[in-house]
Amino acid sequence: MSRLLIKENPVMIIPSLAVKIGLNEAVVLQQIHYWLGISKHQIEGRTWVYNTYEEWRKQLPFWSVSTIKRTIHSLEMKGLLLSANFNQMKMDKTKWYSIDYEKLQEHEDSTIERPASPTPDAATGEVAEDTKEMDVSLSVKKIIPFDQIIQYLNEKTRKNFRSGSIKTRELIQARYREGFTLEDFKRVIDLKSVEWQSDPNWNKFLRPETLFGTKFEAYLNQQEGKKKLSEEDFDLDD
């Protein structure tokens, strides 16, 4: 038997995932998922793994380092791969990685075709209970539009925040759990951009930590038009 047929640990490729996010991205994400399953590094409520690009290349020797860099960057931009630096020495730039499984779930949910409106039984005129339950379960599922919110914020503030930031996503999730919507986020961004954009002292607070923090509801309900600024109007904690 050929030595090239599965005598070493195989690299997994899930066809459905490759279709959604790209072949290279699917390979790297699956590889990171494998290592997250055995990692003992728990930080900020998440499991992390770390590797240099060269170390990833040892696991994926059919790619160059530049290909691996591009693929990881692509996953970061899609918000699927979270990256950070938890190294004790700041000189050490080795990146740590975790997967945003909620973001990945959005890709999975996006292919679910909502069934057509259930057809009543010809004899009774009623809809089967199991059909009703399936229809309701799909309709109540909420997908948080992280990308849309951050893209809108960047357009209004001319900044470059990332939707994959852990802190940003936690803030947005917290507000969604409180019942706020995409339109609420847009209104807050609009109001505070008009109020703070042209003020060099306060422009720096046009950021997710401030806008989407505990004063979100107060910002949402303020009247349009400028008002006198004070520190009490801000979430100033970094």
C-alpha positions, 0 to 999 in steps of 0.5 A, a space after each residue: 500500500 502507498 505510504 501516501 495514504 493515511 499513515 499520519 494524522 490527516 488534515 480535515 476538510 469539511 466540504 460544507 464549511 469550505 463552501 461557506 468560508 473558503 477552502 483554505 479558511 476551512 482547513 485552518 479553522 478546523 485545525 485550530 478547532 482541533 487544538 482548542 479541544 485539547 488546550 488547557 489555556 483558559 483566558 477571559 472565559 475562552 479557550 486559546 491556542 498559540 502558534 507562530 506562523 512557522 509552527 502552523 506551517 509545520 502542521 500545514 507543510 503544503 502552504 507557504 508562510 504567506 498563504 497561512 498569514 493571508 488565510 488567518 487574516 481572512 478568518 480574522 476579518 470574517 470575525 470567525 477567528 479571534 486573536 490576542 497577545 497574552 504572552 508574558 513578554 511584550 516583545 513576544 508577538 506570537 499570536 493566540 487564537 480562539 474561534 468565535 463559535 457564535 459567529 460560526 453558527 451564523 454561517 450555519 444558520 444562513 443556509 437554513 431554508 425557512 419552510 413555506 407557510 404550512 398548508 392546513 390539512 385538507 380535511 380539518 383545515 388545521 396545521 399539524 402541531 409539529 409543523 407549527 413548532 418548527 416554524 416558530 423555532 425558526 422565527 424566534 432565532 435571533 442572529 446578532 448583526 455584529 458586522 452591520 453594527 460595526 460597519 455602520 459605526 466605522 462609516 459614521 465615525 471614519 474609524 476602523 473598529 473590528 467586529 471580531 473584537 471580543 470586548 466589542 462583541 460582548 457589549 453588543 450581545 449584552 445590549 441585544 439580551 436587553 432587547 435592543 435592536 439594530 435600529 437602536 444601535 444605528 440611532 445611538 451612533 447617529 446621535 453621538 456622531 453628530 454631537 461628538 464628531 467635531 469636538 477633538 476632546 470628545 471624538 475619541 469616545 466615539 468607540 464601542 466601549 463608550 457607545 454600547 456600554 451601560 449608558 446605551 439606553 440613555 444615549 438612545 433616549 436623548 433628544 436630538 441636537 447638541 448639548 453641553 458635554 460632561 464626564 457623566 455622559 460617558 463610559 470612560 472606563 477602558 
